[in-house]
Amino acid sequence: MKAKDKIRLKKVAARLKELREAKGMGQRELSSNCDIDFSKINKIEKDKANMLVTTLIELAEGLGVHPKDLLDIDFGEK
């Protein structure tokens, strides 16, 4: 994986965790709100797994937010 892709995934992972915690949800609660296994959410948040667009959409639905909210981050290299 390219270095810039790793940086981008790390930013999305941090945003997912930020939104989840802002809603007062644990990873297991988010898992029960969407069709994604708890262990997958854990791996995504720990920057250990890539995700498909469909996974991003499912996570957004579980959080009750629009998928664009998960990507509302600065993807600049800095």
Residue pairs with C-beta under 8 A, 6 or more apart in sequence:
1 50
4 77
6 47
7 77
8 75
9 47
9 50
10 47
11 73
11 74
11 75
12 51
12 56
12 70
12 71
12 73
13 44
13 45
13 46
13 47
14 73
15 70
15 71
15 72
15 73
16 41
16 44
16 45
16 59
16 70
17 45
19 63
19 65
19 69
19 70
20 26
20 27
20 30
20 45
20 63
23 63
23 64
25 33
25 63
27 38
27 41
27 42
27 45
28 38
30 36
30 41
30 59
30 62
30 63
31 37
31 38
31 41
31 62
33 61
33 62
33 63
33 64
34 58
34 59
34 61
34 62
35 58
36 55
36 58
36 59
36 62
40 49
40 55
41 59
43 49
44 51
44 55
44 59
51 59
56 67
56 70
56 71
57 67
59 70
60 66
60 67
60 69
60 70
63 69
63 70
